[in-house]
Amino acid sequence: MSLVLDEPVELRDCMRSLAAVAPAQVRSRLVVEVALLAAEAYQPDAYQPEGGHPSGGLDIEAACRSYERELWLWLVGERTWEQCVSGLGGRLLRRSVRVGSSAAETVEGNAAEAFV
């Protein structure tokens, strides 16, 4: 099955509008929203928001939080979505290899397809 993470245009537009009023809150919320999208592409039914993750599993939100600056640059138009998700996909793949072989196999099989 081929998974594609298309640019979340509605999310981007909504977050851009809110960023003019509350940029710090939007940066934090953007991380959570992108983590949900990434988790759905990588591990359907396995992601738990607010820092939770299955025992021994990849903490996708933590990976997205460490990528917050790049997500913000996408939001404000300094990066394309393709640049952003390519880097995020690589970060998730590298972290999954550190987590363990079962998570690595899951992500490795989908990494090239999940983030296009």
N, C-alpha and C positions, 0 to 999 in steps of 0.2 A: 504494500500500500504506500503510495506516495503522499507525503504530507508537505503542504506548502503554507508558510506563514505569510500571508499577504499583508501589505501595509494597512494598519488599522486607522483608516482615514477619519472615521467618526471619533475615535478616541483622541487622535491628534488634534482635530479641530476643537473638540470640547476642552481638552487640556490647555491648548493655546489660549483660549478665551479666559479660562480661570487663572492662567499664569500671570496675566496682567494685574490681577488683584492679589493673588496669594502664591507667589512663586515657590516658596519653601514647601508649602503643603502640596503643591502640584508635583514637585520633584519627588516627594515621598510617595504620593499616590501613583505616579507614573511607573515607578518601580514595581509596585504591587500589580498594577494592571498588565504590564508587559510580562511579569512573572506568570500570571495566570494564562496568558496567551502561549508563552513558551512551554509551560507545563502541559497544556492541552496538546501541543504539537509533539512533545517528547514522551510524556507519560500520562495518557488519559487515565483518569480515576485515581491517580497516585498523589496528586498535589494537595496540600493543605495550606491555605493562606496563613499569614501572620507568623511566618518563621517555622511553621511545622513542616515536617517531612517524614516519610515512612522511615522506620528504624533502619539504619544503614543505607538510606537512600540519599540521593542528590538534593541538596537544599537549593532549589532553583531561585527562590527569592533572594537568598544571600548572594548568589552569583549575579543576579540582576542588580542588587544593591551596589555591588562593587563595580558595576558598569553604569552607574547612575549618571555620571557626567556625559557619557556618550549618548545615553537615552535623551538627556536634556538637549544635547546638541542636535539630535534628530528633531526633537520637538520644536526648537526655534529655527530650524531650517539650515543649520550648518552642516548636517550630514544627511545623506540619503538613507532611506529605509534599508536598502540593500547593504550599504556600508555598515549600518548599525547591527542588523541581524546577522551579518556574516561574522562580525567580531564577537557578538554574543554567542552565536552557535559554537564558535571555536572555544570560547571560554567555558561553556557548558560541557563540551566534549572533553577538554583537558581536566576539568574537575571530576567528571564522571569516571575517568580512568583512575583517579586517585581514590575514589570512593570504593571501587571494587569491580571485579570482573563482571558480575551479573548486571550492574547498572551500566558498566562500560559497553557490554554487548548490546543492551537495549538502545542506548544512545548512539553508539557507533553505527548501528544498522540504520538509524534514522537521521543522523547528523547531516549527511550530504543532501538529503531530501527535505528535511524539516525546515531549514532556513534558506529560502531562495530569494 
